[in-house]
Amino acid sequence: MTDLNLIKTIKSCKENFSITKCLELPSRSGIFATHAREDRYSGTIRCIYSRKGVLQAMTLMNDKVHAYKDQIGALSDVLPEVVKSYHEFTGECFQPGVLDAKTKQLIALGIGLFANNEVCTFYHVEEARSKGATDQEIMETVAVAGAVGGGHALSQGAMRVQKALH
């Protein structure tokens, strides 16, 4: 199947902005294109490619990110100006400036990890990749977040706990 036919197939099987099983095409690398999704906000068709055994984790990750987006959509029904302002603010913050968009996504990933925010972690991994981040850059971001988190606990322990003990 050509890429053009793949895109046509994906477009033909989307339903209500949800992940829909639509095709299973083994490739020479053992990667399968098995799900498609239309992003509610951008209208982009995204195909999830996965090695066998990883598909469920990727689907879960995408389900959580898209559930968050759906809930933000519901919140906009109640507080439209708040949601609009939030999207404008974050959209402006993530525009390339002195820091490029990839670097900003890696920073957001590190903060998401430090805050133990699962949805932010999933979202910013995807966004960092879409901005060109390599697996190595993403994993180095994880290491830096780990160092900051460990340093935070150690510094607070050294200062607050010792103060409380005396």
C-alpha positions as a Markdown table, in Angstrom:
| # | Residue | x | y | z |
|---|---|---|---|---|
| 1 | Met | 0.0 | 0.0 | 0.0 |
| 2 | Thr | 1.4 | 3.4 | -0.9 |
| 3 | Asp | 1.6 | 6.3 | 1.5 |
| 4 | Leu | -1.2 | 8.0 | -0.3 |
| 5 | Asn | -3.5 | 5.0 | 0.0 |
| 6 | Leu | -2.5 | 4.6 | 3.7 |
| 7 | Ile | -3.6 | 8.2 | 4.3 |
| 8 | Lys | -6.9 | 7.7 | 2.4 |
| 9 | Thr | -7.5 | 4.5 | 4.5 |
| 10 | Ile | -6.8 | 6.4 | 7.7 |
| 11 | Lys | -9.1 | 9.2 | 6.8 |
| 12 | Ser | -11.9 | 6.9 | 5.8 |
| 13 | Cys | -11.9 | 5.1 | 9.2 |
| 14 | Lys | -11.9 | 8.0 | 11.7 |
| 15 | Glu | -14.9 | 8.2 | 14.0 |
| 16 | Asn | -15.8 | 11.1 | 16.3 |
| 17 | Phe | -12.2 | 12.1 | 17.0 |
| 18 | Ser | -11.5 | 8.8 | 18.7 |
| 19 | Ile | -8.8 | 6.3 | 18.1 |
| 20 | Thr | -10.2 | 3.7 | 15.7 |
| 21 | Lys | -8.7 | 0.4 | 14.6 |
| 22 | Cys | -8.6 | 0.7 | 10.9 |
| 23 | Leu | -5.8 | -1.2 | 9.4 |
| 24 | Glu | -2.9 | -3.6 | 10.2 |
| 25 | Leu | -0.1 | -3.4 | 7.7 |
| 26 | Pro | 3.1 | -5.3 | 8.5 |
| 27 | Ser | 6.1 | -3.6 | 7.1 |
| 28 | Arg | 9.6 | -4.9 | 6.5 |
| 29 | Ser | 10.8 | -3.4 | 9.8 |
| 30 | Gly | 8.0 | -5.2 | 11.8 |
| 31 | Ile | 6.2 | -1.9 | 12.5 |
| 32 | Phe | 2.5 | -1.9 | 12.1 |
| 33 | Ala | 0.2 | 1.1 | 11.3 |
| 34 | Thr | -2.8 | 0.1 | 13.3 |
| 35 | His | -4.7 | 3.2 | 14.5 |
| 36 | Ala | -5.5 | 6.6 | 13.3 |
| 37 | Arg | -6.8 | 9.7 | 15.1 |
| 38 | Glu | -7.9 | 13.2 | 14.0 |
| 39 | Asp | -6.7 | 15.8 | 16.5 |
| 40 | Arg | -9.7 | 17.7 | 17.6 |
| 41 | Tyr | -7.9 | 21.0 | 17.6 |
| 42 | Ser | -5.6 | 20.9 | 14.6 |
| 43 | Gly | -7.6 | 18.5 | 12.4 |
| 44 | Thr | -4.4 | 16.6 | 11.7 |
| 45 | Ile | -4.7 | 12.9 | 11.0 |
| 46 | Arg | -2.1 | 11.0 | 13.1 |
| 47 | Cys | -1.2 | 7.5 | 12.6 |
| 48 | Ile | 0.3 | 5.5 | 15.5 |
| 49 | Tyr | 3.2 | 3.2 | 14.4 |
| 50 | Ser | 4.2 | 0.6 | 16.9 |
| 51 | Arg | 6.4 | -2.4 | 17.2 |
| 52 | Lys | 4.5 | -5.5 | 18.4 |
| 53 | Gly | 3.9 | -5.4 | 22.2 |
| 54 | Val | 4.3 | -1.6 | 22.4 |
| 55 | Leu | 1.0 | -0.7 | 20.8 |
| 56 | Gln | -1.1 | -1.0 | 23.9 |
| 57 | Ala | 1.2 | 1.4 | 25.8 |
| 58 | Met | 1.1 | 3.9 | 23.0 |
| 59 | Thr | -2.6 | 3.7 | 22.7 |
| 60 | Leu | -3.0 | 4.2 | 26.5 |
| 61 | Met | -0.6 | 7.2 | 26.3 |
| 62 | Asn | -2.6 | 8.7 | 23.5 |
| 63 | Asp | -5.9 | 7.9 | 25.2 |
| 64 | Lys | -4.8 | 9.9 | 28.3 |
| 65 | Val | -3.6 | 12.9 | 26.3 |
| 66 | His | -6.8 | 13.0 | 24.2 |
| 67 | Ala | -9.0 | 12.5 | 27.3 |
| 68 | Tyr | -7.3 | 15.5 | 28.8 |
| 69 | Lys | -7.9 | 17.5 | 25.6 |
| 70 | Asp | -11.6 | 16.4 | 25.7 |
| 71 | Gln | -11.9 | 17.5 | 29.3 |
| 72 | Ile | -10.4 | 20.9 | 28.4 |
| 73 | Gly | -13.0 | 21.1 | 25.7 |
| 74 | Ala | -15.7 | 20.4 | 28.2 |
| 75 | Leu | -14.3 | 23.0 | 30.5 |
| 76 | Ser | -14.4 | 25.5 | 27.7 |
| 77 | Asp | -18.2 | 25.1 | 27.7 |
| 78 | Val | -18.3 | 26.3 | 31.3 |
| 79 | Leu | -15.4 | 28.8 | 31.3 |
| 80 | Pro | -14.7 | 29.7 | 27.7 |
| 81 | Glu | -12.7 | 32.8 | 28.4 |
| 82 | Val | -10.4 | 31.0 | 30.9 |
| 83 | Val | -9.7 | 28.2 | 28.5 |
| 84 | Lys | -9.2 | 30.6 | 25.6 |
| 85 | Ser | -6.8 | 32.7 | 27.7 |
| 86 | Tyr | -4.9 | 29.7 | 28.9 |
| 87 | His | -4.4 | 28.4 | 25.3 |
| 88 | Glu | -3.3 | 31.9 | 24.1 |
| 89 | Phe | -0.8 | 32.1 | 27.0 |
| 90 | Thr | 0.6 | 28.6 | 26.6 |
| 91 | Gly | 0.7 | 29.0 | 22.8 |
| 92 | Glu | 2.7 | 32.2 | 23.1 |
| 93 | Cys | 5.0 | 30.6 | 25.7 |
| 94 | Phe | 5.9 | 27.7 | 23.3 |
| 95 | Gln | 6.6 | 29.9 | 20.3 |
| 96 | Pro | 10.2 | 29.9 | 19.2 |
| 97 | Gly | 12.2 | 32.8 | 20.6 |
| 98 | Val | 15.7 | 32.8 | 22.0 |
| 99 | Leu | 14.9 | 29.2 | 22.9 |
| 100 | Asp | 13.7 | 27.0 | 20.0 |
| 101 | Ala | 10.5 | 25.1 | 20.2 |
| 102 | Lys | 12.2 | 21.8 | 20.8 |
| 103 | Thr | 14.1 | 23.1 | 23.8 |
| 104 | Lys | 10.9 | 24.5 | 25.2 |
| 105 | Gln | 9.2 | 21.1 | 24.9 |
| 106 | Leu | 12.2 | 19.4 | 26.6 |
| 107 | Ile | 12.0 | 21.9 | 29.5 |
| 108 | Ala | 8.2 | 21.3 | 29.7 |
| 109 | Leu | 8.9 | 17.5 | 29.8 |
| 110 | Gly | 11.4 | 17.9 | 32.6 |
| 111 | Ile | 8.9 | 20.0 | 34.6 |
| 112 | Gly | 6.1 | 17.5 | 33.9 |
| 113 | Leu | 8.3 | 14.7 | 35.2 |
| 114 | Phe | 9.3 | 16.7 | 38.3 |
| 115 | Ala | 5.6 | 17.5 | 39.0 |
| 116 | Asn | 4.7 | 13.8 | 38.4 |
| 117 | Asn | 2.2 | 14.8 | 35.8 |
| 118 | Glu | 1.6 | 11.8 | 33.6 |
| 119 | Val | -0.4 | 13.5 | 30.9 |
| 120 | Cys | 2.1 | 16.3 | 30.6 |
| 121 | Thr | 4.9 | 13.8 | 30.4 |
| 122 | Phe | 3.2 | 11.9 | 27.5 |
| 123 | Tyr | 2.2 | 15.1 | 25.8 |
| 124 | His | 5.6 | 16.8 | 25.9 |
| 125 | Val | 7.4 | 13.6 | 24.8 |
| 126 | Glu | 5.2 | 13.6 | 21.7 |
| 127 | Glu | 5.6 | 17.3 | 21.2 |
| 128 | Ala | 9.4 | 17.2 | 21.7 |
| 129 | Arg | 9.6 | 14.4 | 19.1 |
| 130 | Ser | 7.5 | 16.4 | 16.6 |
| 131 | Lys | 9.9 | 19.3 | 17.1 |
| 132 | Gly | 12.9 | 17.0 | 16.2 |
| 133 | Ala | 14.1 | 15.8 | 19.6 |
| 134 | Thr | 15.9 | 12.5 | 19.5 |
| 135 | Asp | 15.4 | 9.7 | 22.0 |
| 136 | Gln | 18.8 | 10.6 | 23.4 |
| 137 | Glu | 17.8 | 14.2 | 24.0 |
| 138 | Ile | 14.5 | 13.1 | 25.6 |
| 139 | Met | 16.3 | 10.6 | 27.9 |
| 140 | Glu | 18.9 | 13.3 | 28.9 |
| 141 | Thr | 15.9 | 15.5 | 29.8 |
| 142 | Val | 14.7 | 12.6 | 32.0 |
| 143 | Ala | 18.1 | 12.4 | 33.7 |
| 144 | Val | 18.2 | 16.2 | 34.4 |
| 145 | Ala | 14.7 | 16.1 | 35.8 |
| 146 | Gly | 15.8 | 13.2 | 38.1 |
| 147 | Ala | 18.9 | 15.2 | 39.2 |
| 148 | Val | 16.7 | 18.2 | 40.0 |
| 149 | Gly | 14.2 | 16.1 | 41.8 |
| 150 | Gly | 16.9 | 14.3 | 43.8 |
| 151 | Gly | 18.6 | 17.6 | 44.6 |
| 152 | His | 15.4 | 19.1 | 45.7 |
| 153 | Ala | 14.7 | 16.3 | 48.2 |
| 154 | Leu | 18.3 | 16.3 | 49.4 |
| 155 | Ser | 18.5 | 20.1 | 49.9 |
| 156 | Gln | 15.2 | 20.2 | 51.7 |
| 157 | Gly | 16.2 | 17.3 | 53.8 |
| 158 | Ala | 19.5 | 18.9 | 54.7 |
| 159 | Met | 17.9 | 22.2 | 55.6 |
| 160 | Arg | 14.4 | 21.7 | 56.9 |
| 161 | Val | 14.8 | 18.2 | 58.5 |
| 162 | Gln | 18.0 | 19.1 | 60.2 |
| 163 | Lys | 16.4 | 22.4 | 61.5 |
| 164 | Ala | 13.4 | 20.4 | 62.8 |
| 165 | Leu | 15.8 | 18.0 | 64.6 |
| 166 | His | 17.5 | 20.7 | 66.5 |
